[in-house]
């Protein structure tokens, strides 16, 4: 196809891509609006050896994974539940808990999620307090030169919204909607690929120059039916385009919310 043909195609059917993208974006925004909000509280623990010794530093790094294992235990979470008086089981607590270690900076990150921001803060903050106190008690039984200190880097101040991320959902819905719109345009062009519409099409088919043409009586009504870039039999299919965009946007929004 020549550049002019591509341009004519964009002018004729480009609105389909734009419409499906807009509908999908609006649907994704709607799904994000009705989804329950989830908040995430994050707190970091700093793990430091008592002295700047290579052997003790290596031992501290090796212990980080063991610390994570202990934090994510039913025993530890039950202590946090009892202290904060949370209305949940340890299974619910662990299902909304994420603990990771970073040996590069000797730290442990605790993240807790909940539909209630205050509950998320209590989960992460109390669990960190319980673990720090337990390590302090352990240090009391060790020689000062062999102690490994665990301290909170900072208390939790903000509990941001974790999901849904409506801006990301809208953008994802618009992108996938545009792709679906492109597929619809390709399908329509494929359906009409064997239809001769203009004198240029006739010249391409027969390989001769057209010197004249007899105007059709129904040309005005035919052009009116096709003013939207759709064949006459697909004018009722405008609803299908809206439904396609809505389904794509709703699906993308729900999928992103579920994954995040």
Secondary structure as UniProt FT lines:
FT   HELIX           3..34
FT   STRAND          38..49
FT   HELIX           54..71
FT   HELIX           74..84
FT   HELIX           90..95
FT   STRAND          97..102
FT   TURN            103..106
FT   STRAND          107..114
FT   HELIX           117..140
FT   HELIX           144..146
FT   STRAND          148..152
FT   STRAND          160..163
FT   HELIX           166..191
FT   TURN            192..194
FT   HELIX           199..206
FT   TURN            217..218
FT   HELIX           219..225
FT   TURN            226..228
FT   HELIX           232..237
FT   HELIX           238..259
//
